[in-house]
Amino acid sequence: MLDIASFNTALKIVWIKKYLDKENHSKWKIFFKLELQHKGGATFLTGNLNKTDLKKFYVFNNPFLKEIIKILSDANYE
């Protein structure tokens, strides 16, 4: 049986990988680039994101992007 939550998380991590891929010139990236431009752009996603710092200092209006950032923080924070 497939764990849906893990599958959903994996899909979102792949989405981040595609967003950071410089060879991918898809038009959907424009929307998220606009949302991230005030937070450092794609560089923001490559940092070591602490969950408590995200809650205090970063507010995202886009619920999908908010979930992506939370998943990235959970998987990446050291």
PDB file of N, CA, C and O in Angstrom:
ATOM      1  N   MET A   1       0.842  -1.176   0.000  1.00  0.00           N
ATOM      2  CA  MET A   1       0.000   0.000   0.000  1.00  0.00           C
ATOM      3  C   MET A   1       0.887   1.239   0.000  1.00  0.00           C
ATOM      4  O   MET A   1       1.900   1.285   0.697  1.00  0.00           O
ATOM      5  N   LEU A   2       0.516   2.209  -0.758  1.00  0.00           N
ATOM      6  CA  LEU A   2       1.263   3.445  -0.918  1.00  0.00           C
ATOM      7  C   LEU A   2       0.916   4.431   0.194  1.00  0.00           C
ATOM      8  O   LEU A   2      -0.260   4.641   0.493  1.00  0.00           O
ATOM      9  N   ASP A   3       1.930   5.034   0.804  1.00  0.00           N
ATOM     10  CA  ASP A   3       1.708   6.061   1.809  1.00  0.00           C
ATOM     11  C   ASP A   3       1.500   7.397   1.079  1.00  0.00           C
ATOM     12  O   ASP A   3       2.445   7.960   0.526  1.00  0.00           O
ATOM     13  N   ILE A   4       0.286   7.884   1.084  1.00  0.00           N
ATOM     14  CA  ILE A   4      -0.086   9.085   0.320  1.00  0.00           C
ATOM     15  C   ILE A   4       0.678  10.312   0.793  1.00  0.00           C
ATOM     16  O   ILE A   4       1.105  11.115  -0.037  1.00  0.00           O
ATOM     17  N   ALA A   5       0.864  10.485   2.083  1.00  0.00           N
ATOM     18  CA  ALA A   5       1.576  11.656   2.608  1.00  0.00           C
ATOM     19  C   ALA A   5       3.031  11.672   2.127  1.00  0.00           C
ATOM     20  O   ALA A   5       3.544  12.719   1.733  1.00  0.00           O
ATOM     21  N   SER A   6       3.688  10.520   2.159  1.00  0.00           N
ATOM     22  CA  SER A   6       5.078  10.437   1.683  1.00  0.00           C
ATOM     23  C   SER A   6       5.150  10.680   0.181  1.00  0.00           C
ATOM     24  O   SER A   6       6.075  11.333  -0.302  1.00  0.00           O
ATOM     25  N   PHE A   7       4.192  10.163  -0.544  1.00  0.00           N
ATOM     26  CA  PHE A   7       4.139  10.359  -1.991  1.00  0.00           C
ATOM     27  C   PHE A   7       3.956  11.843  -2.316  1.00  0.00           C
ATOM     28  O   PHE A   7       4.615  12.365  -3.216  1.00  0.00           O
ATOM     29  N   ASN A   8       3.069  12.521  -1.592  1.00  0.00           N
ATOM     30  CA  ASN A   8       2.828  13.946  -1.778  1.00  0.00           C
ATOM     31  C   ASN A   8       4.097  14.753  -1.485  1.00  0.00           C
ATOM     32  O   ASN A   8       4.435  15.673  -2.229  1.00  0.00           O
ATOM     33  N   THR A   9       4.788  14.411  -0.416  1.00  0.00           N
ATOM     34  CA  THR A   9       6.038  15.083  -0.060  1.00  0.00           C
ATOM     35  C   THR A   9       7.087  14.889  -1.150  1.00  0.00           C
ATOM     36  O   THR A   9       7.777  15.835  -1.529  1.00  0.00           O
ATOM     37  N   ALA A  10       7.206  13.672  -1.646  1.00  0.00           N
ATOM     38  CA  ALA A  10       8.179  13.384  -2.705  1.00  0.00           C
ATOM     39  C   ALA A  10       7.873  14.181  -3.971  1.00  0.00           C
ATOM     40  O   ALA A  10       8.787  14.684  -4.624  1.00  0.00           O
ATOM     41  N   LEU A  11       6.599  14.296  -4.320  1.00  0.00           N
ATOM     42  CA  LEU A  11       6.221  15.081  -5.502  1.00  0.00           C
ATOM     43  C   LEU A  11       6.614  16.544  -5.347  1.00  0.00           C
ATOM     44  O   LEU A  11       7.066  17.175  -6.303  1.00  0.00           O
ATOM     45  N   LYS A  12       6.446  17.073  -4.162  1.00  0.00           N
ATOM     46  CA  LYS A  12       6.778  18.482  -3.928  1.00  0.00           C
ATOM     47  C   LYS A  12       8.288  18.709  -3.928  1.00  0.00           C
ATOM     48  O   LYS A  12       8.751  19.760  -4.370  1.00  0.00           O
ATOM     49  N   ILE A  13       9.049  17.753  -3.446  1.00  0.00           N
ATOM     50  CA  ILE A  13      10.504  17.866  -3.494  1.00  0.00           C
ATOM     51  C   ILE A  13      10.985  17.815  -4.944  1.00  0.00           C
ATOM     52  O   ILE A  13      11.911  18.538  -5.312  1.00  0.00           O
ATOM     53  N   VAL A  14      10.372  16.979  -5.759  1.00  0.00           N
ATOM     54  CA  VAL A  14      10.696  16.940  -7.190  1.00  0.00           C
ATOM     55  C   VAL A  14      10.330  18.270  -7.846  1.00  0.00           C
ATOM     56  O   VAL A  14      11.042  18.740  -8.733  1.00  0.00           O
ATOM     57  N   TRP A  15       9.232  18.872  -7.417  1.00  0.00           N
ATOM     58  CA  TRP A  15       8.830  20.177  -7.951  1.00  0.00           C
ATOM     59  C   TRP A  15       9.911  21.215  -7.664  1.00  0.00           C
ATOM     60  O   TRP A  15      10.233  22.026  -8.532  1.00  0.00           O
ATOM     61  N   ILE A  16      10.472  21.197  -6.456  1.00  0.00           N
ATOM     62  CA  ILE A  16      11.541  22.135  -6.102  1.00  0.00           C
ATOM     63  C   ILE A  16      12.752  21.897  -6.992  1.00  0.00           C
ATOM     64  O   ILE A  16      13.369  22.843  -7.480  1.00  0.00           O
ATOM     65  N   LYS A  17      13.081  20.653  -7.195  1.00  0.00           N
ATOM     66  CA  LYS A  17      14.217  20.310  -8.061  1.00  0.00           C
ATOM     67  C   LYS A  17      14.000  20.863  -9.467  1.00  0.00           C
ATOM     68  O   LYS A  17      14.927  21.407 -10.068  1.00  0.00           O
ATOM     69  N   LYS A  18      12.781  20.727  -9.996  1.00  0.00           N
ATOM     70  CA  LYS A  18      12.484  21.255 -11.333  1.00  0.00           C
ATOM     71  C   LYS A  18      12.523  22.776 -11.345  1.00  0.00           C
ATOM     72  O   LYS A  18      12.952  23.376 -12.330  1.00  0.00           O
ATOM     73  N   TYR A  19      12.080  23.401 -10.266  1.00  0.00           N
ATOM     74  CA  TYR A  19      12.118  24.861 -10.190  1.00  0.00           C
ATOM     75  C   TYR A  19      13.555  25.377 -10.180  1.00  0.00           C
ATOM     76  O   TYR A  19      13.849  26.399 -10.800  1.00  0.00           O
ATOM     77  N   LEU A  20      14.444  24.686  -9.488  1.00  0.00           N
ATOM     78  CA  LEU A  20      15.837  25.116  -9.392  1.00  0.00           C
ATOM     79  C   LEU A  20      16.665  24.752 -10.616  1.00  0.00           C
ATOM     80  O   LEU A  20      17.778  25.252 -10.778  1.00  0.00           O
ATOM     81  N   ASP A  21      16.137  23.888 -11.480  1.00  0.00           N
ATOM     82  CA  ASP A  21      16.843  23.474 -12.696  1.00  0.00           C
ATOM     83  C   ASP A  21      16.927  24.645 -13.676  1.00  0.00           C
ATOM     84  O   ASP A  21      15.903  25.135 -14.152  1.00  0.00           O
ATOM     85  N   LYS A  22      18.140  25.087 -13.974  1.00  0.00           N
ATOM     86  CA  LYS A  22      18.338  26.233 -14.865  1.00  0.00           C
ATOM     87  C   LYS A  22      18.020  25.893 -16.329  1.00  0.00           C
ATOM     88  O   LYS A  22      17.808  26.797 -17.137  1.00  0.00           O
ATOM     89  N   GLU A  23      17.985  24.625 -16.668  1.00  0.00           N
ATOM     90  CA  GLU A  23      17.652  24.205 -18.031  1.00  0.00           C
ATOM     91  C   GLU A  23      16.146  24.200 -18.282  1.00  0.00           C
ATOM     92  O   GLU A  23      15.708  24.194 -19.432  1.00  0.00           O
ATOM     93  N   ASN A  24      15.362  24.201 -17.220  1.00  0.00           N
ATOM     94  CA  ASN A  24      13.903  24.179 -17.321  1.00  0.00           C
ATOM     95  C   ASN A  24      13.402  25.622 -17.463  1.00  0.00           C
ATOM     96  O   ASN A  24      13.547  26.426 -16.542  1.00  0.00           O
ATOM     97  N   HIS A  25      12.822  25.938 -18.602  1.00  0.00           N
ATOM     98  CA  HIS A  25      12.338  27.290 -18.884  1.00  0.00           C
ATOM     99  C   HIS A  25      10.816  27.326 -18.967  1.00  0.00           C
ATOM    100  O   HIS A  25      10.260  28.073 -19.771  1.00  0.00           O
ATOM    101  N   SER A  26      10.145  26.537 -18.156  1.00  0.00           N
ATOM    102  CA  SER A  26       8.683  26.476 -18.174  1.00  0.00           C
ATOM    103  C   SER A  26       8.077  27.793 -17.689  1.00  0.00           C
ATOM    104  O   SER A  26       8.649  28.489 -16.850  1.00  0.00           O
ATOM    105  N   LYS A  27       6.921  28.110 -18.230  1.00  0.00           N
ATOM    106  CA  LYS A  27       6.261  29.374 -17.894  1.00  0.00           C
ATOM    107  C   LYS A  27       5.699  29.387 -16.477  1.00  0.00           C
ATOM    108  O   LYS A  27       5.521  30.467 -15.914  1.00  0.00           O
ATOM    109  N   TRP A  28       5.412  28.236 -15.880  1.00  0.00           N
ATOM    110  CA  TRP A  28       4.860  28.193 -14.533  1.00  0.00           C
ATOM    111  C   TRP A  28       5.840  28.741 -13.512  1.00  0.00           C
ATOM    112  O   TRP A  28       5.436  29.167 -12.430  1.00  0.00           O
ATOM    113  N   LYS A  29       7.139  28.733 -13.847  1.00  0.00           N
ATOM    114  CA  LYS A  29       8.152  29.217 -12.915  1.00  0.00           C
ATOM    115  C   LYS A  29       8.031  30.723 -12.665  1.00  0.00           C
ATOM    116  O   LYS A  29       8.489  31.217 -11.634  1.00  0.00           O
ATOM    117  N   ILE A  30       7.423  31.449 -13.594  1.00  0.00           N
ATOM    118  CA  ILE A  30       7.282  32.906 -13.471  1.00  0.00           C
ATOM    119  C   ILE A  30       6.479  33.276 -12.220  1.00  0.00           C
ATOM    120  O   ILE A  30       6.849  34.202 -11.498  1.00  0.00           O
ATOM    121  N   PHE A  31       5.400  32.569 -11.967  1.00  0.00           N
ATOM    122  CA  PHE A  31       4.540  32.884 -10.828  1.00  0.00           C
ATOM    123  C   PHE A  31       5.274  32.742  -9.495  1.00  0.00           C
ATOM    124  O   PHE A  31       5.132  33.584  -8.608  1.00  0.00           O
ATOM    125  N   PHE A  32       6.046  31.691  -9.365  1.00  0.00           N
ATOM    126  CA  PHE A  32       6.767  31.476  -8.122  1.00  0.00           C
ATOM    127  C   PHE A  32       8.004  32.360  -8.026  1.00  0.00           C
ATOM    128  O   PHE A  32       8.433  32.719  -6.929  1.00  0.00           O
ATOM    129  N   LYS A  33       8.571  32.706  -9.164  1.00  0.00           N
ATOM    130  CA  LYS A  33       9.685  33.645  -9.166  1.00  0.00           C
ATOM    131  C   LYS A  33       9.223  34.998  -8.635  1.00  0.00           C
ATOM    132  O   LYS A  33       9.946  35.651  -7.882  1.00  0.00           O
ATOM    133  N   LEU A  34       8.028  35.419  -9.021  1.00  0.00           N
ATOM    134  CA  LEU A  34       7.477  36.679  -8.510  1.00  0.00           C
ATOM    135  C   LEU A  34       7.255  36.621  -7.008  1.00  0.00           C
ATOM    136  O   LEU A  34       7.527  37.593  -6.303  1.00  0.00           O
ATOM    137  N   GLU A  35       6.768  35.505  -6.515  1.00  0.00           N
ATOM    138  CA  GLU A  35       6.506  35.349  -5.081  1.00  0.00           C
ATOM    139  C   GLU A  35       7.807  35.323  -4.280  1.00  0.00           C
ATOM    140  O   GLU A  35       7.862  35.838  -3.164  1.00  0.00           O
ATOM    141  N   LEU A  36       8.857  34.722  -4.853  1.00  0.00           N
ATOM    142  CA  LEU A  36      10.119  34.573  -4.132  1.00  0.00           C
ATOM    143  C   LEU A  36      11.079  35.742  -4.315  1.00  0.00           C
ATOM    144  O   LEU A  36      12.088  35.812  -3.613  1.00  0.00           O
ATOM    145  N   GLN A  37      10.798  36.660  -5.237  1.00  0.00           N
ATOM    146  CA  GLN A  37      11.764  37.708  -5.550  1.00  0.00           C
ATOM    147  C   GLN A  37      12.085  38.599  -4.349  1.00  0.00           C
ATOM    148  O   GLN A  37      13.201  39.110  -4.257  1.00  0.00           O
ATOM    149  N   HIS A  38      11.153  38.797  -3.440  1.00  0.00           N
ATOM    150  CA  HIS A  38      11.399  39.642  -2.269  1.00  0.00           C
ATOM    151  C   HIS A  38      12.062  38.875  -1.125  1.00  0.00           C
ATOM    152  O   HIS A  38      12.386  39.447  -0.084  1.00  0.00           O
ATOM    153  N   LYS A  39      12.257  37.587  -1.331  1.00  0.00           N
ATOM    154  CA  LYS A  39      12.869  36.755  -0.292  1.00  0.00           C
ATOM    155  C   LYS A  39      14.218  36.206  -0.729  1.00  0.00           C
ATOM    156  O   LYS A  39      14.809  35.383  -0.030  1.00  0.00           O
ATOM    157  N   GLY A  40      14.709  36.653  -1.873  1.00  0.00           N
ATOM    158  CA  GLY A  40      16.015  36.211  -2.347  1.00  0.00           C
ATOM    159  C   GLY A  40      15.960  35.339  -3.581  1.00  0.00           C
ATOM    160  O   GLY A  40      16.993  34.849  -4.037  1.00  0.00           O
ATOM    161  N   GLY A  41      14.781  35.137  -4.127  1.00  0.00           N
ATOM    162  CA  GLY A  41      14.651  34.338  -5.350  1.00  0.00           C
ATOM    163  C   GLY A  41      14.922  32.865  -5.107  1.00  0.00           C
ATOM    164  O   GLY A  41      14.670  32.344  -4.020  1.00  0.00           O
ATOM    165  N   ALA A  42      15.440  32.199  -6.132  1.00  0.00           N
ATOM    166  CA  ALA A  42      15.706  30.766  -6.045  1.00  0.00           C
ATOM    167  C   ALA A  42      16.761  30.461  -4.997  1.00  0.00           C
ATOM    168  O   ALA A  42      16.799  29.349  -4.468  1.00  0.00           O
ATOM    169  N   THR A  43      17.618  31.422  -4.687  1.00  0.00           N
ATOM    170  CA  THR A  43      18.644  31.239  -3.661  1.00  0.00           C
ATOM    171  C   THR A  43      18.011  30.947  -2.306  1.00  0.00           C
ATOM    172  O   THR A  43      18.576  30.217  -1.491  1.00  0.00           O
ATOM    173  N   PHE A  44      16.843  31.518  -2.074  1.00  0.00           N
ATOM    174  CA  PHE A  44      16.109  31.269  -0.828  1.00  0.00           C
ATOM    175  C   PHE A  44      15.858  29.777  -0.634  1.00  0.00           C
ATOM    176  O   PHE A  44      15.928  29.277   0.488  1.00  0.00           O
ATOM    177  N   LEU A  45      15.569  29.069  -1.716  1.00  0.00           N
ATOM    178  CA  LEU A  45      15.255  27.644  -1.629  1.00  0.00           C
ATOM    179  C   LEU A  45      16.493  26.780  -1.430  1.00  0.00           C
ATOM    180  O   LEU A  45      16.377  25.624  -1.025  1.00  0.00           O
ATOM    181  N   THR A  46      17.672  27.318  -1.706  1.00  0.00           N
ATOM    182  CA  THR A  46      18.889  26.519  -1.571  1.00  0.00           C
ATOM    183  C   THR A  46      19.535  26.664  -0.204  1.00  0.00           C
ATOM    184  O   THR A  46      20.526  25.994   0.087  1.00  0.00           O
ATOM    185  N   GLY A  47      18.982  27.540   0.646  1.00  0.00           N
ATOM    186  CA  GLY A  47      19.557  27.762   1.968  1.00  0.00           C
ATOM    187  C   GLY A  47      19.119  26.722   2.981  1.00  0.00           C
ATOM    188  O   GLY A  47      18.316  25.836   2.690  1.00  0.00           O
ATOM    189  N   ASN A  48      19.662  26.853   4.160  1.00  0.00           N
ATOM    190  CA  ASN A  48      19.335  25.970   5.273  1.00  0.00           C
ATOM    191  C   ASN A  48      18.189  26.620   6.044  1.00  0.00           C
ATOM    192  O   ASN A  48      18.424  27.461   6.912  1.00  0.00           O
ATOM    193  N   LEU A  49      16.961  26.238   5.734  1.00  0.00           N
ATOM    194  CA  LEU A  49      15.771  26.916   6.241  1.00  0.00           C
ATOM    195  C   LEU A  49      15.320  26.355   7.581  1.00  0.00           C
ATOM    196  O   LEU A  49      14.918  25.195   7.675  1.00  0.00           O
ATOM    197  N   ASN A  50      15.388  27.173   8.603  1.00  0.00           N
ATOM    198  CA  ASN A  50      14.937  26.792   9.932  1.00  0.00           C
ATOM    199  C   ASN A  50      13.432  27.046  10.032  1.00  0.00           C
ATOM    200  O   ASN A  50      12.967  28.124   9.665  1.00  0.00           O
ATOM    201  N   LYS A  51      12.671  26.078  10.520  1.00  0.00           N
ATOM    202  CA  LYS A  51      11.209  26.215  10.611  1.00  0.00           C
ATOM    203  C   LYS A  51      10.781  27.393  11.477  1.00  0.00           C
ATOM    204  O   LYS A  51       9.827  28.092  11.137  1.00  0.00           O
ATOM    205  N   THR A  52      11.466  27.619  12.582  1.00  0.00           N
ATOM    206  CA  THR A  52      11.067  28.727  13.453  1.00  0.00           C
ATOM    207  C   THR A  52      11.341  30.073  12.793  1.00  0.00           C
ATOM    208  O   THR A  52      10.564  31.012  12.966  1.00  0.00           O
ATOM    209  N   ASP A  53      12.432  30.181  12.041  1.00  0.00           N
ATOM    210  CA  ASP A  53      12.711  31.419  11.311  1.00  0.00           C
ATOM    211  C   ASP A  53      11.670  31.657  10.222  1.00  0.00           C
ATOM    212  O   ASP A  53      11.264  32.794   9.980  1.00  0.00           O
ATOM    213  N   LEU A  54      11.243  30.588   9.573  1.00  0.00           N
ATOM    214  CA  LEU A  54      10.226  30.722   8.527  1.00  0.00           C
ATOM    215  C   LEU A  54       8.940  31.290   9.098  1.00  0.00           C
ATOM    216  O   LEU A  54       8.315  32.156   8.486  1.00  0.00           O
ATOM    217  N   LYS A  55       8.544  30.809  10.267  1.00  0.00           N
ATOM    218  CA  LYS A  55       7.303  31.278  10.881  1.00  0.00           C
ATOM    219  C   LYS A  55       7.399  32.736  11.307  1.00  0.00           C
ATOM    220  O   LYS A  55       6.425  33.481  11.205  1.00  0.00           O
ATOM    221  N   LYS A  56       8.574  33.146  11.786  1.00  0.00           N
ATOM    222  CA  LYS A  56       8.753  34.503  12.302  1.00  0.00           C
ATOM    223  C   LYS A  56       8.947  35.549  11.205  1.00  0.00           C
ATOM    224  O   LYS A  56       8.363  36.631  11.263  1.00  0.00           O
ATOM    225  N   PHE A  57       9.758  35.228  10.219  1.00  0.00           N
ATOM    226  CA  PHE A  57      10.238  36.250   9.290  1.00  0.00           C
ATOM    227  C   PHE A  57       9.683  36.169   7.870  1.00  0.00           C
ATOM    228  O   PHE A  57       9.789  37.133   7.111  1.00  0.00           O
ATOM    229  N   TYR A  58       9.101  35.050   7.507  1.00  0.00           N
ATOM    230  CA  TYR A  58       8.656  34.885   6.124  1.00  0.00           C
ATOM    231  C   TYR A  58       7.172  34.568   6.078  1.00  0.00           C
ATOM    232  O   TYR A  58       6.713  33.593   6.672  1.00  0.00           O
ATOM    233  N   VAL A  59       6.432  35.400   5.368  1.00  0.00           N
ATOM    234  CA  VAL A  59       5.000  35.193   5.195  1.00  0.00           C
ATOM    235  C   VAL A  59       4.752  34.941   3.719  1.00  0.00           C
ATOM    236  O   VAL A  59       5.156  35.737   2.871  1.00  0.00           O
ATOM    237  N   PHE A  60       4.093  33.845   3.416  1.00  0.00           N
ATOM    238  CA  PHE A  60       3.773  33.493   2.039  1.00  0.00           C
ATOM    239  C   PHE A  60       2.264  33.544   1.857  1.00  0.00           C
ATOM    240  O   PHE A  60       1.516  32.943   2.629  1.00  0.00           O
ATOM    241  N   ASN A  61       1.826  34.258   0.844  1.00  0.00           N
ATOM    242  CA  ASN A  61       0.400  34.339   0.540  1.00  0.00           C
ATOM    243  C   ASN A  61      -0.079  33.119  -0.233  1.00  0.00           C
ATOM    244  O   ASN A  61      -1.251  32.750  -0.154  1.00  0.00           O
ATOM    245  N   ASN A  62       0.810  32.503  -0.967  1.00  0.00           N
ATOM    246  CA  ASN A  62       0.479  31.361  -1.792  1.00  0.00           C
ATOM    247  C   ASN A  62       0.536  30.086  -0.941  1.00  0.00           C
ATOM    248  O   ASN A  62       1.615  29.718  -0.478  1.00  0.00           O
ATOM    249  N   PRO A  63      -0.603  29.400  -0.722  1.00  0.00           N
ATOM    250  CA  PRO A  63      -0.599  28.215   0.144  1.00  0.00           C
ATOM    251  C   PRO A  63       0.255  27.073  -0.401  1.00  0.00           C
ATOM    252  O   PRO A  63       0.850  26.326   0.375  1.00  0.00           O
ATOM    253  N   PHE A  64       0.324  26.926  -1.733  1.00  0.00           N
ATOM    254  CA  PHE A  64       1.148  25.870  -2.316  1.00  0.00           C
ATOM    255  C   PHE A  64       2.616  26.133  -2.039  1.00  0.00           C
ATOM    256  O   PHE A  64       3.346  25.226  -1.639  1.00  0.00           O
ATOM    257  N   LEU A  65       3.055  27.365  -2.247  1.00  0.00           N
ATOM    258  CA  LEU A  65       4.444  27.719  -1.993  1.00  0.00           C
ATOM    259  C   LEU A  65       4.769  27.607  -0.505  1.00  0.00           C
ATOM    260  O   LEU A  65       5.872  27.201  -0.142  1.00  0.00           O
ATOM    261  N   LYS A  66       3.836  27.958   0.339  1.00  0.00           N
ATOM    262  CA  LYS A  66       4.016  27.827   1.781  1.00  0.00           C
ATOM    263  C   LYS A  66       4.257  26.369   2.160  1.00  0.00           C
ATOM    264  O   LYS A  66       5.127  26.073   2.979  1.00  0.00           O
ATOM    265  N   GLU A  67       3.491  25.465   1.568  1.00  0.00           N
ATOM    266  CA  GLU A  67       3.654  24.036   1.839  1.00  0.00           C
ATOM    267  C   GLU A  67       4.987  23.526   1.300  1.00  0.00           C
ATOM    268  O   GLU A  67       5.652  22.716   1.945  1.00  0.00           O
ATOM    269  N   ILE A  68       5.374  23.999   0.120  1.00  0.00           N
ATOM    270  CA  ILE A  68       6.655  23.610  -0.480  1.00  0.00           C
ATOM    271  C   ILE A  68       7.813  24.013   0.441  1.00  0.00           C
ATOM    272  O   ILE A  68       8.716  23.217   0.696  1.00  0.00           O
ATOM    273  N   ILE A  69       7.778  25.247   0.936  1.00  0.00           N
ATOM    274  CA  ILE A  69       8.838  25.747   1.803  1.00  0.00           C
ATOM    275  C   ILE A  69       8.890  24.950   3.106  1.00  0.00           C
ATOM    276  O   ILE A  69       9.974  24.648   3.606  1.00  0.00           O
ATOM    277  N   LYS A  70       7.735  24.610   3.653  1.00  0.00           N
ATOM    278  CA  LYS A  70       7.692  23.814   4.892  1.00  0.00           C
ATOM    279  C   LYS A  70       8.294  22.440   4.668  1.00  0.00           C
ATOM    280  O   LYS A  70       9.064  21.960   5.500  1.00  0.00           O
ATOM    281  N   ILE A  71       7.955  21.799   3.558  1.00  0.00           N
ATOM    282  CA  ILE A  71       8.492  20.474   3.245  1.00  0.00           C
ATOM    283  C   ILE A  71       9.995  20.545   3.042  1.00  0.00           C
ATOM    284  O   ILE A  71      10.731  19.677   3.512  1.00  0.00           O
ATOM    285  N   LEU A  72      10.452  21.575   2.343  1.00  0.00           N
ATOM    286  CA  LEU A  72      11.886  21.745   2.116  1.00  0.00           C
ATOM    287  C   LEU A  72      12.613  21.949   3.446  1.00  0.00           C
ATOM    288  O   LEU A  72      13.690  21.392   3.660  1.00  0.00           O
ATOM    289  N   SER A  73      12.027  22.738   4.329  1.00  0.00           N
ATOM    290  CA  SER A  73      12.629  22.971   5.636  1.00  0.00           C
ATOM    291  C   SER A  73      12.697  21.665   6.447  1.00  0.00           C
ATOM    292  O   SER A  73      13.707  21.383   7.092  1.00  0.00           O
ATOM    293  N   ASP A  74      11.641  20.892   6.410  1.00  0.00           N
ATOM    294  CA  ASP A  74      11.623  19.616   7.125  1.00  0.00           C
ATOM    295  C   ASP A  74      12.704  18.664   6.598  1.00  0.00           C
ATOM    296  O   ASP A  74      13.345  17.959   7.377  1.00  0.00           O
ATOM    297  N   ALA A  75      12.901  18.647   5.292  1.00  0.00           N
ATOM    298  CA  ALA A  75      13.836  17.707   4.674  1.00  0.00           C
ATOM    299  C   ALA A  75      15.279  18.199   4.721  1.00  0.00           C
ATOM    300  O   ALA A  75      16.205  17.388   4.702  1.00  0.00           O
ATOM    301  N   ASN A  76      15.482  19.502   4.782  1.00  0.00           N
ATOM    302  CA  ASN A  76      16.796  20.064   4.547  1.00  0.00           C
ATOM    303  C   ASN A  76      17.471  20.681   5.758  1.00  0.00           C
ATOM    304  O   ASN A  76      18.694  20.822   5.752  1.00  0.00           O
ATOM    305  N   TYR A  77      16.744  21.052   6.785  1.00  0.00           N
ATOM    306  CA  TYR A  77      17.342  21.801   7.890  1.00  0.00           C
ATOM    307  C   TYR A  77      18.294  20.938   8.705  1.00  0.00           C
ATOM    308  O   TYR A  77      17.978  19.804   9.066  1.00  0.00           O
ATOM    309  N   GLU A  78      19.465  21.497   8.986  1.00  0.00           N
ATOM    310  CA  GLU A  78      20.470  20.795   9.800  1.00  0.00           C
ATOM    311  C   GLU A  78      20.684  21.551  11.086  1.00  0.00           C
ATOM    312  O   GLU A  78      21.490  21.135  11.920  1.00  0.00           O
TER     313      GLU A  78
END
